[in-house]
Amino acid sequence: MGRTSWESRKPPEDLTNIGEIAKFLNKLAEYGMSDSDIRKIAFENALRVLRNNLS
């Protein structure tokens, strides 16, 4: 399977802590990732954190 154009991109250098996650999600949108995929990334990561810390 080939790489999509956003897979070869670097994360924003000014992303210094989790409080700035919106910058990361905005960069994904700028790189052309769909809103649906961005929501999946954001939601599933949050769910994983909750599951790992509440169980």
mmCIF entry with sequence, helices, sheets and N, C-alpha, C, O atoms, coordinates in Angstrom:
data_MODEL
# 
_entry.id   MODEL 
# 
_entity.id                         1 
_entity.type                       polymer 
_entity.pdbx_number_of_molecules   1 
# 
_entity_poly.entity_id                      1 
_entity_poly.type                           'polypeptide(L)' 
_entity_poly.nstd_linkage                   no 
_entity_poly.nstd_monomer                   no 
_entity_poly.pdbx_seq_one_letter_code       MGRTSWESRKPPEDLTNIGEIAKFLNKLAEYGMSDSDIRKIAFENALRVLRNNLS 
_entity_poly.pdbx_seq_one_letter_code_can   MGRTSWESRKPPEDLTNIGEIAKFLNKLAEYGMSDSDIRKIAFENALRVLRNNLS 
_entity_poly.pdbx_strand_id                 A 
# 
loop_
_entity_poly_seq.entity_id 
_entity_poly_seq.num 
_entity_poly_seq.mon_id 
_entity_poly_seq.hetero 
1 1  MET n 
1 2  GLY n 
1 3  ARG n 
1 4  THR n 
1 5  SER n 
1 6  TRP n 
1 7  GLU n 
1 8  SER n 
1 9  ARG n 
1 10 LYS n 
1 11 PRO n 
1 12 PRO n 
1 13 GLU n 
1 14 ASP n 
1 15 LEU n 
1 16 THR n 
1 17 ASN n 
1 18 ILE n 
1 19 GLY n 
1 20 GLU n 
1 21 ILE n 
1 22 ALA n 
1 23 LYS n 
1 24 PHE n 
1 25 LEU n 
1 26 ASN n 
1 27 LYS n 
1 28 LEU n 
1 29 ALA n 
1 30 GLU n 
1 31 TYR n 
1 32 GLY n 
1 33 MET n 
1 34 SER n 
1 35 ASP n 
1 36 SER n 
1 37 ASP n 
1 38 ILE n 
1 39 ARG n 
1 40 LYS n 
1 41 ILE n 
1 42 ALA n 
1 43 PHE n 
1 44 GLU n 
1 45 ASN n 
1 46 ALA n 
1 47 LEU n 
1 48 ARG n 
1 49 VAL n 
1 50 LEU n 
1 51 ARG n 
1 52 ASN n 
1 53 ASN n 
1 54 LEU n 
1 55 SER n 
# 
_struct_asym.id          A 
_struct_asym.entity_id   1 
# 
loop_
_struct_conf.conf_type_id 
_struct_conf.id 
_struct_conf.pdbx_PDB_helix_id 
_struct_conf.beg_label_comp_id 
_struct_conf.beg_label_asym_id 
_struct_conf.beg_label_seq_id 
_struct_conf.pdbx_beg_PDB_ins_code 
_struct_conf.end_label_comp_id 
_struct_conf.end_label_asym_id 
_struct_conf.end_label_seq_id 
_struct_conf.pdbx_end_PDB_ins_code 
_struct_conf.beg_auth_comp_id 
_struct_conf.beg_auth_asym_id 
_struct_conf.beg_auth_seq_id 
_struct_conf.end_auth_comp_id 
_struct_conf.end_auth_asym_id 
_struct_conf.end_auth_seq_id 
_struct_conf.pdbx_PDB_helix_class 
_struct_conf.details 
_struct_conf.pdbx_PDB_helix_length 
HELX_P HELX_P1 AA1 SER A 5  ? SER A 8  ? SER A 5  SER A 8  5 ? 4  
HELX_P HELX_P2 AA2 ILE A 18 ? GLU A 20 ? ILE A 18 GLU A 20 5 ? 3  
HELX_P HELX_P3 AA3 ILE A 21 ? GLU A 30 ? ILE A 21 GLU A 30 1 ? 10 
HELX_P HELX_P4 AA4 ASP A 35 ? LEU A 54 ? ASP A 35 LEU A 54 1 ? 20 
# 
_struct_conf_type.id          HELX_P 
_struct_conf_type.criteria    ? 
_struct_conf_type.reference   ? 
# 
loop_
_atom_site.group_PDB 
_atom_site.id 
_atom_site.type_symbol 
_atom_site.label_atom_id 
_atom_site.label_alt_id 
_atom_site.label_comp_id 
_atom_site.label_asym_id 
_atom_site.label_entity_id 
_atom_site.label_seq_id 
_atom_site.pdbx_PDB_ins_code 
_atom_site.Cartn_x 
_atom_site.Cartn_y 
_atom_site.Cartn_z 
_atom_site.occupancy 
_atom_site.B_iso_or_equiv 
_atom_site.pdbx_formal_charge 
_atom_site.auth_seq_id 
_atom_site.auth_comp_id 
_atom_site.auth_asym_id 
_atom_site.auth_atom_id 
_atom_site.pdbx_PDB_model_num 
ATOM 1   N N  . MET A 1 1  ? 0.854   -1.171 0.000  1.00 0.00 ? 1  MET A N  1 
ATOM 2   C CA . MET A 1 1  ? 0.000   0.000  0.000  1.00 0.00 ? 1  MET A CA 1 
ATOM 3   C C  . MET A 1 1  ? 0.901   1.236  0.000  1.00 0.00 ? 1  MET A C  1 
ATOM 4   O O  . MET A 1 1  ? 1.863   1.295  0.766  1.00 0.00 ? 1  MET A O  1 
ATOM 5   N N  . GLY A 1 2  ? 0.610   2.199  -0.829 1.00 0.00 ? 2  GLY A N  1 
ATOM 6   C CA . GLY A 1 2  ? 1.419   3.403  -0.930 1.00 0.00 ? 2  GLY A CA 1 
ATOM 7   C C  . GLY A 1 2  ? 1.149   4.379  0.197  1.00 0.00 ? 2  GLY A C  1 
ATOM 8   O O  . GLY A 1 2  ? 0.097   4.354  0.836  1.00 0.00 ? 2  GLY A O  1 
ATOM 9   N N  . ARG A 1 3  ? 2.117   5.228  0.418  1.00 0.00 ? 3  ARG A N  1 
ATOM 10  C CA . ARG A 1 3  ? 1.971   6.257  1.449  1.00 0.00 ? 3  ARG A CA 1 
ATOM 11  C C  . ARG A 1 3  ? 1.166   7.429  0.903  1.00 0.00 ? 3  ARG A C  1 
ATOM 12  O O  . ARG A 1 3  ? 1.311   7.811  -0.258 1.00 0.00 ? 3  ARG A O  1 
ATOM 13  N N  . THR A 1 4  ? 0.331   7.983  1.743  1.00 0.00 ? 4  THR A N  1 
ATOM 14  C CA . THR A 1 4  ? -0.386  9.195  1.346  1.00 0.00 ? 4  THR A CA 1 
ATOM 15  C C  . THR A 1 4  ? 0.524   10.389 1.595  1.00 0.00 ? 4  THR A C  1 
ATOM 16  O O  . THR A 1 4  ? 1.509   10.276 2.325  1.00 0.00 ? 4  THR A O  1 
ATOM 17  N N  . SER A 1 5  ? 0.206   11.515 1.005  1.00 0.00 ? 5  SER A N  1 
ATOM 18  C CA . SER A 1 5  ? 1.077   12.681 1.110  1.00 0.00 ? 5  SER A CA 1 
ATOM 19  C C  . SER A 1 5  ? 1.247   13.156 2.552  1.00 0.00 ? 5  SER A C  1 
ATOM 20  O O  . SER A 1 5  ? 2.320   13.650 2.900  1.00 0.00 ? 5  SER A O  1 
ATOM 21  N N  . TRP A 1 6  ? 0.235   13.025 3.393  1.00 0.00 ? 6  TRP A N  1 
ATOM 22  C CA . TRP A 1 6  ? 0.353   13.502 4.772  1.00 0.00 ? 6  TRP A CA 1 
ATOM 23  C C  . TRP A 1 6  ? 1.234   12.609 5.616  1.00 0.00 ? 6  TRP A C  1 
ATOM 24  O O  . TRP A 1 6  ? 1.741   13.058 6.644  1.00 0.00 ? 6  TRP A O  1 
ATOM 25  N N  . GLU A 1 7  ? 1.438   11.353 5.220  1.00 0.00 ? 7  GLU A N  1 
ATOM 26  C CA . GLU A 1 7  ? 2.266   10.448 6.015  1.00 0.00 ? 7  GLU A CA 1 
ATOM 27  C C  . GLU A 1 7  ? 3.739   10.848 6.016  1.00 0.00 ? 7  GLU A C  1 
ATOM 28  O O  . GLU A 1 7  ? 4.469   10.504 6.946  1.00 0.00 ? 7  GLU A O  1 
ATOM 29  N N  . SER A 1 8  ? 4.173   11.551 5.012  1.00 0.00 ? 8  SER A N  1 
ATOM 30  C CA . SER A 1 8  ? 5.573   11.945 4.938  1.00 0.00 ? 8  SER A CA 1 
ATOM 31  C C  . SER A 1 8  ? 5.820   13.309 5.568  1.00 0.00 ? 8  SER A C  1 
ATOM 32  O O  . SER A 1 8  ? 6.948   13.801 5.546  1.00 0.00 ? 8  SER A O  1 
ATOM 33  N N  . ARG A 1 9  ? 4.798   13.919 6.122  1.00 0.00 ? 9  ARG A N  1 
ATOM 34  C CA . ARG A 1 9  ? 4.921   15.243 6.730  1.00 0.00 ? 9  ARG A CA 1 
ATOM 35  C C  . ARG A 1 9  ? 5.363   15.128 8.186  1.00 0.00 ? 9  ARG A C  1 
ATOM 36  O O  . ARG A 1 9  ? 5.121   14.115 8.842  1.00 0.00 ? 9  ARG A O  1 
ATOM 37  N N  . LYS A 1 10 ? 6.005   16.164 8.674  1.00 0.00 ? 10 LYS A N  1 
ATOM 38  C CA . LYS A 1 10 ? 6.430   16.225 10.070 1.00 0.00 ? 10 LYS A CA 1 
ATOM 39  C C  . LYS A 1 10 ? 5.360   16.914 10.903 1.00 0.00 ? 10 LYS A C  1 
ATOM 40  O O  . LYS A 1 10 ? 4.617   17.753 10.392 1.00 0.00 ? 10 LYS A O  1 
ATOM 41  N N  . PRO A 1 11 ? 5.276   16.562 12.195 1.00 0.00 ? 11 PRO A N  1 
ATOM 42  C CA . PRO A 1 11 ? 4.326   17.274 13.056 1.00 0.00 ? 11 PRO A CA 1 
ATOM 43  C C  . PRO A 1 11 ? 4.779   18.713 13.243 1.00 0.00 ? 11 PRO A C  1 
ATOM 44  O O  . PRO A 1 11 ? 5.951   19.019 13.023 1.00 0.00 ? 11 PRO A O  1 
ATOM 45  N N  . PRO A 1 12 ? 3.885   19.596 13.642 1.00 0.00 ? 12 PRO A N  1 
ATOM 46  C CA . PRO A 1 12 ? 4.266   20.988 13.854 1.00 0.00 ? 12 PRO A CA 1 
ATOM 47  C C  . PRO A 1 12 ? 5.374   21.085 14.908 1.00 0.00 ? 12 PRO A C  1 
ATOM 48  O O  . PRO A 1 12 ? 5.274   20.469 15.969 1.00 0.00 ? 12 PRO A O  1 
ATOM 49  N N  . GLU A 1 13 ? 6.407   21.838 14.628 1.00 0.00 ? 13 GLU A N  1 
ATOM 50  C CA . GLU A 1 13 ? 7.519   21.974 15.566 1.00 0.00 ? 13 GLU A CA 1 
ATOM 51  C C  . GLU A 1 13 ? 7.118   22.732 16.821 1.00 0.00 ? 13 GLU A C  1 
ATOM 52  O O  . GLU A 1 13 ? 7.751   22.574 17.866 1.00 0.00 ? 13 GLU A O  1 
ATOM 53  N N  . ASP A 1 14 ? 6.080   23.552 16.736 1.00 0.00 ? 14 ASP A N  1 
ATOM 54  C CA . ASP A 1 14 ? 5.666   24.328 17.899 1.00 0.00 ? 14 ASP A CA 1 
ATOM 55  C C  . ASP A 1 14 ? 4.656   23.588 18.781 1.00 0.00 ? 14 ASP A C  1 
ATOM 56  O O  . ASP A 1 14 ? 4.059   24.188 19.675 1.00 0.00 ? 14 ASP A O  1 
ATOM 57  N N  . LEU A 1 15 ? 4.464   22.301 18.536 1.00 0.00 ? 15 LEU A N  1 
ATOM 58  C CA . LEU A 1 15 ? 3.590   21.487 19.380 1.00 0.00 ? 15 LEU A CA 1 
ATOM 59  C C  . LEU A 1 15 ? 4.408   21.043 20.594 1.00 0.00 ? 15 LEU A C  1 
ATOM 60  O O  . LEU A 1 15 ? 5.139   20.054 20.533 1.00 0.00 ? 15 LEU A O  1 
ATOM 61  N N  . THR A 1 16 ? 4.276   21.774 21.677 1.00 0.00 ? 16 THR A N  1 
ATOM 62  C CA . THR A 1 16 ? 5.128   21.543 22.845 1.00 0.00 ? 16 THR A CA 1 
ATOM 63  C C  . THR A 1 16 ? 4.455   20.755 23.961 1.00 0.00 ? 16 THR A C  1 
ATOM 64  O O  . THR A 1 16 ? 5.140   20.220 24.834 1.00 0.00 ? 16 THR A O  1 
ATOM 65  N N  . ASN A 1 17 ? 3.127   20.672 23.950 1.00 0.00 ? 17 ASN A N  1 
ATOM 66  C CA . ASN A 1 17 ? 2.419   19.906 24.976 1.00 0.00 ? 17 ASN A CA 1 
ATOM 67  C C  . ASN A 1 17 ? 1.024   19.553 24.477 1.00 0.00 ? 17 ASN A C  1 
ATOM 68  O O  . ASN A 1 17 ? 0.574   20.063 23.450 1.00 0.00 ? 17 ASN A O  1 
ATOM 69  N N  . ILE A 1 18 ? 0.353   18.689 25.201 1.00 0.00 ? 18 ILE A N  1 
ATOM 70  C CA . ILE A 1 18 ? -0.951  18.186 24.774 1.00 0.00 ? 18 ILE A CA 1 
ATOM 71  C C  . ILE A 1 18 ? -1.999  19.298 24.709 1.00 0.00 ? 18 ILE A C  1 
ATOM 72  O O  . ILE A 1 18 ? -3.005  19.161 24.013 1.00 0.00 ? 18 ILE A O  1 
ATOM 73  N N  . GLY A 1 19 ? -1.773  20.376 25.417 1.00 0.00 ? 19 GLY A N  1 
ATOM 74  C CA . GLY A 1 19 ? -2.705  21.500 25.387 1.00 0.00 ? 19 GLY A CA 1 
ATOM 75  C C  . GLY A 1 19 ? -2.761  22.175 24.021 1.00 0.00 ? 19 GLY A C  1 
ATOM 76  O O  . GLY A 1 19 ? -3.664  22.965 23.744 1.00 0.00 ? 19 GLY A O  1 
ATOM 77  N N  . GLU A 1 20 ? -1.794  21.857 23.179 1.00 0.00 ? 20 GLU A N  1 
ATOM 78  C CA . GLU A 1 20 ? -1.743  22.448 21.845 1.00 0.00 ? 20 GLU A CA 1 
ATOM 79  C C  . GLU A 1 20 ? -2.158  21.450 20.758 1.00 0.00 ? 20 GLU A C  1 
ATOM 80  O O  . GLU A 1 20 ? -1.783  21.608 19.596 1.00 0.00 ? 20 GLU A O  1 
ATOM 81  N N  . ILE A 1 21 ? -2.921  20.436 21.131 1.00 0.00 ? 21 ILE A N  1 
ATOM 82  C CA . ILE A 1 21 ? -3.312  19.390 20.185 1.00 0.00 ? 21 ILE A CA 1 
ATOM 83  C C  . ILE A 1 21 ? -4.109  19.949 19.004 1.00 0.00 ? 21 ILE A C  1 
ATOM 84  O O  . ILE A 1 21 ? -4.084  19.378 17.913 1.00 0.00 ? 21 ILE A O  1 
ATOM 85  N N  . ALA A 1 22 ? -4.804  21.045 19.215 1.00 0.00 ? 22 ALA A N  1 
ATOM 86  C CA . ALA A 1 22 ? -5.570  21.646 18.115 1.00 0.00 ? 22 ALA A CA 1 
ATOM 87  C C  . ALA A 1 22 ? -4.643  22.034 16.970 1.00 0.00 ? 22 ALA A C  1 
ATOM 88  O O  . ALA A 1 22 ? -5.028  21.937 15.804 1.00 0.00 ? 22 ALA A O  1 
ATOM 89  N N  . LYS A 1 23 ? -3.424  22.472 17.288 1.00 0.00 ? 23 LYS A N  1 
ATOM 90  C CA . LYS A 1 23 ? -2.456  22.807 16.236 1.00 0.00 ? 23 LYS A CA 1 
ATOM 91  C C  . LYS A 1 23 ? -2.159  21.578 15.379 1.00 0.00 ? 23 LYS A C  1 
ATOM 92  O O  . LYS A 1 23 ? -2.090  21.660 14.153 1.00 0.00 ? 23 LYS A O  1 
ATOM 93  N N  . PHE A 1 24 ? -1.984  20.442 16.044 1.00 0.00 ? 24 PHE A N  1 
ATOM 94  C CA . PHE A 1 24 ? -1.705  19.192 15.330 1.00 0.00 ? 24 PHE A CA 1 
ATOM 95  C C  . PHE A 1 24 ? -2.875  18.805 14.435 1.00 0.00 ? 24 PHE A C  1 
ATOM 96  O O  . PHE A 1 24 ? -2.685  18.459 13.269 1.00 0.00 ? 24 PHE A O  1 
ATOM 97  N N  . LEU A 1 25 ? -4.081  18.864 14.984 1.00 0.00 ? 25 LEU A N  1 
ATOM 98  C CA . LEU A 1 25 ? -5.260  18.500 14.202 1.00 0.00 ? 25 LEU A CA 1 
ATOM 99  C C  . LEU A 1 25 ? -5.459  19.461 13.032 1.00 0.00 ? 25 LEU A C  1 
ATOM 100 O O  . LEU A 1 25 ? -5.860  19.040 11.947 1.00 0.00 ? 25 LEU A O  1 
ATOM 101 N N  . ASN A 1 26 ? -5.184  20.736 13.243 1.00 0.00 ? 26 ASN A N  1 
ATOM 102 C CA . ASN A 1 26 ? -5.272  21.710 12.150 1.00 0.00 ? 26 ASN A CA 1 
ATOM 103 C C  . ASN A 1 26 ? -4.253  21.416 11.061 1.00 0.00 ? 26 ASN A C  1 
ATOM 104 O O  . ASN A 1 26 ? -4.549  21.576 9.877  1.00 0.00 ? 26 ASN A O  1 
ATOM 105 N N  . LYS A 1 27 ? -3.049  20.986 11.450 1.00 0.00 ? 27 LYS A N  1 
ATOM 106 C CA . LYS A 1 27 ? -2.022  20.635 10.457 1.00 0.00 ? 27 LYS A CA 1 
ATOM 107 C C  . LYS A 1 27 ? -2.474  19.447 9.620  1.00 0.00 ? 27 LYS A C  1 
ATOM 108 O O  . LYS A 1 27 ? -2.258  19.422 8.408  1.00 0.00 ? 27 LYS A O  1 
ATOM 109 N N  . LEU A 1 28 ? -3.098  18.466 10.257 1.00 0.00 ? 28 LEU A N  1 
ATOM 110 C CA . LEU A 1 28 ? -3.597  17.320 9.503  1.00 0.00 ? 28 LEU A CA 1 
ATOM 111 C C  . LEU A 1 28 ? -4.595  17.778 8.443  1.00 0.00 ? 28 LEU A C  1 
ATOM 112 O O  . LEU A 1 28 ? -4.574  17.295 7.311  1.00 0.00 ? 28 LEU A O  1 
ATOM 113 N N  . ALA A 1 29 ? -5.464  18.709 8.815  1.00 0.00 ? 29 ALA A N  1 
ATOM 114 C CA . ALA A 1 29 ? -6.435  19.249 7.857  1.00 0.00 ? 29 ALA A CA 1 
ATOM 115 C C  . ALA A 1 29 ? -5.719  19.997 6.737  1.00 0.00 ? 29 ALA A C  1 
ATOM 116 O O  . ALA A 1 29 ? -6.086  19.866 5.569  1.00 0.00 ? 29 ALA A O  1 
ATOM 117 N N  . GLU A 1 30 ? -4.701  20.779 7.087  1.00 0.00 ? 30 GLU A N  1 
ATOM 118 C CA . GLU A 1 30 ? -3.931  21.501 6.067  1.00 0.00 ? 30 GLU A CA 1 
ATOM 119 C C  . GLU A 1 30 ? -3.266  20.541 5.087  1.00 0.00 ? 30 GLU A C  1 
ATOM 120 O O  . GLU A 1 30 ? -3.138  20.846 3.901  1.00 0.00 ? 30 GLU A O  1 
ATOM 121 N N  . TYR A 1 31 ? -2.847  19.388 5.583  1.00 0.00 ? 31 TYR A N  1 
ATOM 122 C CA . TYR A 1 31 ? -2.194  18.389 4.733  1.00 0.00 ? 31 TYR A CA 1 
ATOM 123 C C  . TYR A 1 31 ? -3.188  17.607 3.889  1.00 0.00 ? 31 TYR A C  1 
ATOM 124 O O  . TYR A 1 31 ? -2.798  16.781 3.064  1.00 0.00 ? 31 TYR A O  1 
ATOM 125 N N  . GLY A 1 32 ? -4.481  17.868 4.099  1.00 0.00 ? 32 GLY A N  1 
ATOM 126 C CA . GLY A 1 32 ? -5.492  17.240 3.264  1.00 0.00 ? 32 GLY A CA 1 
ATOM 127 C C  . GLY A 1 32 ? -6.202  16.049 3.869  1.00 0.00 ? 32 GLY A C  1 
ATOM 128 O O  . GLY A 1 32 ? -6.963  15.378 3.172  1.00 0.00 ? 32 GLY A O  1 
ATOM 129 N N  . MET A 1 33 ? -5.981  15.763 5.144  1.00 0.00 ? 33 MET A N  1 
ATOM 130 C CA . MET A 1 33 ? -6.680  14.653 5.779  1.00 0.00 ? 33 MET A CA 1 
ATOM 131 C C  . MET A 1 33 ? -8.149  15.041 5.953  1.00 0.00 ? 33 MET A C  1 
ATOM 132 O O  . MET A 1 33 ? -8.468  16.194 6.242  1.00 0.00 ? 33 MET A O  1 
ATOM 133 N N  . SER A 1 34 ? -9.015  14.083 5.776  1.00 0.00 ? 34 SER A N  1 
ATOM 134 C CA . SER A 1 34 ? -10.448 14.358 5.870  1.00 0.00 ? 34 SER A CA 1 
ATOM 135 C C  . SER A 1 34 ? -10.866 14.649 7.313  1.00 0.00 ? 34 SER A C  1 
ATOM 136 O O  . SER A 1 34 ? -10.230 14.187 8.260  1.00 0.00 ? 34 SER A O  1 
ATOM 137 N N  . ASP A 1 35 ? -11.932 15.412 7.460  1.00 0.00 ? 35 ASP A N  1 
ATOM 138 C CA . ASP A 1 35 ? -12.473 15.694 8.790  1.00 0.00 ? 35 ASP A CA 1 
ATOM 139 C C  . ASP A 1 35 ? -12.833 14.402 9.512  1.00 0.00 ? 35 ASP A C  1 
ATOM 140 O O  . ASP A 1 35 ? -12.624 14.280 10.719 1.00 0.00 ? 35 ASP A O  1 
ATOM 141 N N  . SER A 1 36 ? -13.367 13.449 8.778  1.00 0.00 ? 36 SER A N  1 
ATOM 142 C CA . SER A 1 36 ? -13.737 12.167 9.370  1.00 0.00 ? 36 SER A CA 1 
ATOM 143 C C  . SER A 1 36 ? -12.519 11.455 9.954  1.00 0.00 ? 36 SER A C  1 
ATOM 144 O O  . SER A 1 36 ? -12.584 10.937 11.069 1.00 0.00 ? 36 SER A O  1 
ATOM 145 N N  . ASP A 1 37 ? -11.420 11.423 9.221  1.00 0.00 ? 37 ASP A N  1 
ATOM 146 C CA . ASP A 1 37 ? -10.204 10.769 9.712  1.00 0.00 ? 37 ASP A CA 1 
ATOM 147 C C  . ASP A 1 37 ? -9.615  11.515 10.902 1.00 0.00 ? 37 ASP A C  1 
ATOM 148 O O  . ASP A 1 37 ? -9.113  10.891 11.837 1.00 0.00 ? 37 ASP A O  1 
ATOM 149 N N  . ILE A 1 38 ? -9.671  12.826 10.877 1.00 0.00 ? 38 ILE A N  1 
ATOM 150 C CA . ILE A 1 38 ? -9.154  13.614 11.997 1.00 0.00 ? 38 ILE A CA 1 
ATOM 151 C C  . ILE A 1 38 ? -9.962  13.340 13.254 1.00 0.00 ? 38 ILE A C  1 
ATOM 152 O O  . ILE A 1 38 ? -9.394  13.201 14.337 1.00 0.00 ? 38 ILE A O  1 
ATOM 153 N N  . ARG A 1 39 ? -11.271 13.262 13.125 1.00 0.00 ? 39 ARG A N  1 
ATOM 154 C CA . ARG A 1 39 ? -12.116 12.942 14.286 1.00 0.00 ? 39 ARG A CA 1 
ATOM 155 C C  . ARG A 1 39 ? -11.783 11.558 14.823 1.00 0.00 ? 39 ARG A C  1 
ATOM 156 O O  . ARG A 1 39 ? -11.750 11.357 16.037 1.00 0.00 ? 39 ARG A O  1 
ATOM 157 N N  . LYS A 1 40 ? -11.539 10.609 13.939 1.00 0.00 ? 40 LYS A N  1 
ATOM 158 C CA . LYS A 1 40 ? -11.179 9.259  14.386 1.00 0.00 ? 40 LYS A CA 1 
ATOM 159 C C  . LYS A 1 40 ? -9.884  9.272  15.180 1.00 0.00 ? 40 LYS A C  1 
ATOM 160 O O  . LYS A 1 40 ? -9.782  8.629  16.225 1.00 0.00 ? 40 LYS A O  1 
ATOM 161 N N  . ILE A 1 41 ? -8.902  10.001 14.687 1.00 0.00 ? 41 ILE A N  1 
ATOM 162 C CA . ILE A 1 41 ? -7.630  10.087 15.397 1.00 0.00 ? 41 ILE A CA 1 
ATOM 163 C C  . ILE A 1 41 ? -7.824  10.726 16.763 1.00 0.00 ? 41 ILE A C  1 
ATOM 164 O O  . ILE A 1 41 ? -7.351  10.198 17.770 1.00 0.00 ? 41 ILE A O  1 
ATOM 165 N N  . ALA A 1 42 ? -8.502  11.835 16.804 1.00 0.00 ? 42 ALA A N  1 
ATOM 166 C CA . ALA A 1 42 ? -8.691  12.561 18.056 1.00 0.00 ? 42 ALA A CA 1 
ATOM 167 C C  . ALA A 1 42 ? -9.523  11.747 19.045 1.00 0.00 ? 42 ALA A C  1 
ATOM 168 O O  . ALA A 1 42 ? -9.173  11.674 20.223 1.00 0.00 ? 42 ALA A O  1 
ATOM 169 N N  . PHE A 1 43 ? -10.597 11.144 18.597 1.00 0.00 ? 43 PHE A N  1 
ATOM 170 C CA . PHE A 1 43 ? -11.479 10.379 19.483 1.00 0.00 ? 43 PHE A CA 1 
ATOM 171 C C  . PHE A 1 43 ? -10.825 9.100  19.961 1.00 0.00 ? 43 PHE A C  1 
ATOM 172 O O  . PHE A 1 43 ? -10.842 8.804  21.156 1.00 0.00 ? 43 PHE A O  1 
ATOM 173 N N  . GLU A 1 44 ? -10.258 8.349  19.061 1.00 0.00 ? 44 GLU A N  1 
ATOM 174 C CA . GLU A 1 44 ? -9.701  7.060  19.459 1.00 0.00 ? 44 GLU A CA 1 
ATOM 175 C C  . GLU A 1 44 ? -8.503  7.231  20.383 1.00 0.00 ? 44 GLU A C  1 
ATOM 176 O O  . GLU A 1 44 ? -8.295  6.404  21.271 1.00 0.00 ? 44 GLU A O  1 
ATOM 177 N N  . ASN A 1 45 ? -7.722  8.265  20.202 1.00 0.00 ? 45 ASN A N  1 
ATOM 178 C CA . ASN A 1 45 ? -6.611  8.514  21.108 1.00 0.00 ? 45 ASN A CA 1 
ATOM 179 C C  . ASN A 1 45 ? -7.134  8.844  22.504 1.00 0.00 ? 45 ASN A C  1 
ATOM 180 O O  . ASN A 1 45 ? -6.615  8.338  23.499 1.00 0.00 ? 45 ASN A O  1 
ATOM 181 N N  . ALA A 1 46 ? -8.144  9.680  22.578 1.00 0.00 ? 46 ALA A N  1 
ATOM 182 C CA . ALA A 1 46 ? -8.718  10.031 23.875 1.00 0.00 ? 46 ALA A CA 1 
ATOM 183 C C  . ALA A 1 46 ? -9.317  8.794  24.551 1.00 0.00 ? 46 ALA A C  1 
ATOM 184 O O  . ALA A 1 46 ? -9.160  8.611  25.758 1.00 0.00 ? 46 ALA A O  1 
ATOM 185 N N  . LEU A 1 47 ? -9.990  7.964  23.791 1.00 0.00 ? 47 LEU A N  1 
ATOM 186 C CA . LEU A 1 47 ? -10.579 6.744  24.337 1.00 0.00 ? 47 LEU A CA 1 
ATOM 187 C C  . LEU A 1 47 ? -9.487  5.818  24.869 1.00 0.00 ? 47 LEU A C  1 
ATOM 188 O O  . LEU A 1 47 ? -9.645  5.230  25.939 1.00 0.00 ? 47 LEU A O  1 
ATOM 189 N N  . ARG A 1 48 ? -8.394  5.684  24.142 1.00 0.00 ? 48 ARG A N  1 
ATOM 190 C CA . ARG A 1 48 ? -7.280  4.837  24.583 1.00 0.00 ? 48 ARG A CA 1 
ATOM 191 C C  . ARG A 1 48 ? -6.716  5.348  25.909 1.00 0.00 ? 48 ARG A C  1 
ATOM 192 O O  . ARG A 1 48 ? -6.456  4.559  26.818 1.00 0.00 ? 48 ARG A O  1 
ATOM 193 N N  . VAL A 1 49 ? -6.528  6.645  26.021 1.00 0.00 ? 49 VAL A N  1 
ATOM 194 C CA . VAL A 1 49 ? -5.994  7.229  27.247 1.00 0.00 ? 49 VAL A CA 1 
ATOM 195 C C  . VAL A 1 49 ? -6.939  6.943  28.420 1.00 0.00 ? 49 VAL A C  1 
ATOM 196 O O  . VAL A 1 49 ? -6.502  6.549  29.501 1.00 0.00 ? 49 VAL A O  1 
ATOM 197 N N  . LEU A 1 50 ? -8.232  7.147  28.189 1.00 0.00 ? 50 LEU A N  1 
ATOM 198 C CA . LEU A 1 50 ? -9.204  6.879  29.247 1.00 0.00 ? 50 LEU A CA 1 
ATOM 199 C C  . LEU A 1 50 ? -9.190  5.417  29.668 1.00 0.00 ? 50 LEU A C  1 
ATOM 200 O O  . LEU A 1 50 ? -9.175  5.105  30.859 1.00 0.00 ? 50 LEU A O  1 
ATOM 201 N N  . ARG A 1 51 ? -9.195  4.533  28.696 1.00 0.00 ? 51 ARG A N  1 
ATOM 202 C CA . ARG A 1 51 ? -9.195  3.096  29.017 1.00 0.00 ? 51 ARG A CA 1 
ATOM 203 C C  . ARG A 1 51 ? -7.942  2.701  29.796 1.00 0.00 ? 51 ARG A C  1 
ATOM 204 O O  . ARG A 1 51 ? -8.018  1.933  30.755 1.00 0.00 ? 51 ARG A O  1 
ATOM 205 N N  . ASN A 1 52 ? -6.807  3.221  29.387 1.00 0.00 ? 52 ASN A N  1 
ATOM 206 C CA . ASN A 1 52 ? -5.543  2.875  30.058 1.00 0.00 ? 52 ASN A CA 1 
ATOM 207 C C  . ASN A 1 52 ? -5.440  3.442  31.462 1.00 0.00 ? 52 ASN A C  1 
ATOM 208 O O  . ASN A 1 52 ? -4.742  2.878  32.305 1.00 0.00 ? 52 ASN A O  1 
ATOM 209 N N  . ASN A 1 53 ? -6.112  4.530  31.723 1.00 0.00 ? 53 ASN A N  1 
ATOM 210 C CA . ASN A 1 53 ? -5.984  5.183  33.019 1.00 0.00 ? 53 ASN A CA 1 
ATOM 211 C C  . ASN A 1 53 ? -7.147  4.955  33.971 1.00 0.00 ? 53 ASN A C  1 
ATOM 212 O O  . ASN A 1 53 ? -7.038  5.244  35.163 1.00 0.00 ? 53 ASN A O  1 
ATOM 213 N N  . LEU A 1 54 ? -8.248  4.443  33.463 1.00 0.00 ? 54 LEU A N  1 
ATOM 214 C CA . LEU A 1 54 ? -9.410  4.218  34.320 1.00 0.00 ? 54 LEU A CA 1 
ATOM 215 C C  . LEU A 1 54 ? -9.661  2.744  34.620 1.00 0.00 ? 54 LEU A C  1 
ATOM 216 O O  . LEU A 1 54 ? -10.569 2.405  35.378 1.00 0.00 ? 54 LEU A O  1 
ATOM 217 N N  . SER A 1 55 ? -8.866  1.883  34.032 1.00 0.00 ? 55 SER A N  1 
ATOM 218 C CA . SER A 1 55 ? -9.112  0.445  34.277 1.00 0.00 ? 55 SER A CA 1 
ATOM 219 C C  . SER A 1 55 ? -8.211  -0.104 35.356 1.00 0.00 ? 55 SER A C  1 
ATOM 220 O O  . SER A 1 55 ? -8.289  -1.289 35.681 1.00 0.00 ? 55 SER A O  1 
# 
